[in-house]
Amino acid sequence: MMRYRKVLPGILLAWVASPLALAQSGPLTLEDVAALRSVSSVHISPDGDRIAYLLMVPREVYKEDDGRPYHELHLVDFEGNSTPYITGKEDIGSIAWAPDGDRLYFVAKRNPDAKFNSIWQIPVAGGEARQVFTHVSSIGDIHPSPDGNTIAFTATEAAPEAQEDLATKGFKAVVYEESVMPTKVWLLDLASGEAEAQELVGSASSFTWSLDGSQYAVALAPTPLIDDSFTSRDVYLIDTDSAEVKGKLGSVGKLGQFAISPDGERIAYVGSVDINDPANGRLYVASSTGGERRELVTEYLGHITSFAWEDDVNIRWVGHRGVWSEMSMVSTMAAQSAGDPPTSGPIIRSIDTIAGQGIVAAIADTPLHPPEVYVYEDGSAPKRLTDSNPWLNDRSLVVQEPITYPARDGLQLEAILMRPAERERGGNPLIIYVHGGPEAHHSNGWLTSYSLPGQVMAGDGYAVVYPNYRGSTGRGVEFSKLDQNDYADEEFNDLVDAKTYLVSAGLADADRVGISGGSYGGYATMWGATALSEEFAAAVAFVGISNQTSKFGTGDIPYEMYYVHSLRWPWEDWLGMLQRSPVYHAGNAKTPLLIMGGDQDPRVHPSQSLEMYRHIKLRTDTPVRLVIYPGEVHGNRNSAARYDYSLRSRRWMDHYLKGPGGEPPPYEIDHAARMEALSEE
């Protein structure tokens, strides 16, 4: 099998020099992907007649200073009339309605010279935003009390006063993990403008009020470390006046959303079956004072993602089952099954609703558009209210469809296939995009992003597949546990079986198959380029795991890895853990491998990428390249780094699956020429 071919000089010059600009028609481009807007948060008004939402707006590459996307505040009514409230170069965080519905609160740092963000309010009837409160540190989520007199928010204490002065003298030592400050719940009295910290034991995250405001529920972890937030959070019910603990759920494993019933008697929450459950996805209810929990949707072969109380006893829930999502209602009086699986519809990502109104605001997407605002009214079909990327109507998007294929052991697996815009005799080049986690899954919604540009590649003649291999969510707890204590074996054979299926169907060329993914998907990619190198002609790994032994010692989630992935510590089986690491198989690598990641990644330490790069360089003559993004973490956040990643990933695949192969393409991306060409338009 030919792995790569001789380089032809100059073949990439025209492609590299093309300017960044939205296409006027035709297939989706990387430039289109860089410009995509999407809805990131929805909040229905107290009277239930309009929806406030945050719109994520990427910065324009080459034109604007680099940074994360902006987030704008808009309101939309149920006829789809959207009104901008706070727009432009804004980065709005948490938003919330005042209980009377006449104003909106939001968190933002609107003054570039400000040290921290602030709480602001803006009248819905019109007028300028007014700053309400600035804290001694950055503010997280905000939650106005039901009586409108208080805003609860999450934040840390102030840093020591002398810390900044000492830093200017060179004293900048960081005590790893120990110096991370816990997050507290603060209650801001709007009349006095004073905020008081609640003296709770642990580090706070999610928060919700009871309907009468006499109590609240908060998730607390023993420490602010991410590993504890994954494995050790529990929900506490707190008396608002005394700050005394009235109850504790006793949740185990990963914890999702929780909410107090309107009458204050019960707490519902999305939780885990046990400490080894890879993902929270079961809907439970328990007394607000503690006691035994009851599961409400029994034997659910999916994962419940969000819910809302409809009244004192009924709960509206959203679940992802297979490659679809669904919304249903369950009574807390008696558990029930979910019924027939969904087979169509938008993919619901989150919801917001007001008890008793029968109206749901949602964020949802489809294969034709990224996340938008939807409204669901009882008895009616879902209605899309926003159109954040109207220019998508001019793009020729490829056919996207769910497929089912057999694994070699007979297990039936699901995937999303994007058919190439044009078929080639003998099969098209194929790219397998692998999701991370592995406790995640692909739904049949919008799948294209800067790191997984499926529509772009399929529009250029690639077949593209997104497999939900064993260990994925969306098919119940048992399926999500199938890969535990079995790193990289059957789970990654499932990816090869997707290739085999598409080759046998005549859609893919077996000699031109690429693999790419981030995090655990990066692990799969590195494994594909080494242990399964005969199967893949190109690989692009993003923030991937190369060494399972050193991953335990350098990442920030060792307990999560132990409980829901490995079920053993490296020192209990050094050789076995090493044998499930791509570096162990690096000497077999024949697949050209592009490795990329951020230098500040706390989850998968950058040394994982360096180990993989160095092993292949020392042990083979296979093409390998390492690209490091300064300041980026577990995934690129800034516009320039995202676009640069997209360009490099596509060029690597084009070079080895459609182009000359051989030595790697030039390491430079001529951004200066691209920027100059754009300025001349």
Secondary structure as UniProt FT lines:
FT   TURN            9..12
FT   HELIX           13..16
FT   HELIX           30..35
FT   STRAND          38..44
FT   TURN            46..47
FT   STRAND          50..57
FT   TURN            61..63
FT   STRAND          70..77
FT   TURN            78..79
FT   STRAND          82..86
FT   STRAND          95..97
FT   TURN            99..100
FT   STRAND          103..108
FT   TURN            112..113
FT   STRAND          118..123
FT   TURN            124..125
FT   STRAND          130..134
FT   STRAND          142..144
FT   TURN            146..147
FT   STRAND          150..155
FT   HELIX           162..168
FT   TURN            169..170
FT   TURN            176..179
FT   STRAND          184..189
FT   TURN            190..193
FT   STRAND          194..197
FT   STRAND          203..209
FT   TURN            211..212
FT   STRAND          215..221
FT   HELIX           226..231
FT   STRAND          234..239
FT   TURN            240..242
FT   STRAND          245..248
FT   STRAND          258..260
FT   TURN            262..263
FT   STRAND          266..271
FT   TURN            275..276
FT   STRAND          282..287
FT   TURN            288..289
FT   STRAND          294..295
FT   TURN            298..299
FT   STRAND          303..309
FT   STRAND          314..321
FT   TURN            322..323
FT   STRAND          324..331
FT   TURN            332..333
FT   STRAND          347..353
FT   TURN            355..356
FT   STRAND          359..366
FT   TURN            367..368
FT   STRAND          369..377
FT   TURN            378..379
FT   STRAND          383..384
FT   HELIX           390..394
FT   STRAND          400..406
FT   TURN            408..409
FT   STRAND          412..418
FT   TURN            425..426
FT   STRAND          428..434
FT   HELIX           454..459
FT   TURN            460..461
FT   STRAND          463..468
FT   TURN            470..471
FT   HELIX           477..480
FT   TURN            481..485
FT   TURN            487..488
FT   HELIX           490..504
FT   TURN            505..506
FT   STRAND          508..518
FT   HELIX           520..529
FT   TURN            530..532
FT   HELIX           533..535
FT   STRAND          538..542
FT   HELIX           548..554
FT   HELIX           558..561
FT   HELIX           562..566
FT   HELIX           570..572
FT   HELIX           574..579
FT   HELIX           582..588
FT   STRAND          593..598
FT   TURN            599..600
FT   HELIX           606..619
FT   STRAND          624..629
FT   TURN            630..631
FT   HELIX           639..653
FT   HELIX           654..658
FT   HELIX           671..679
//
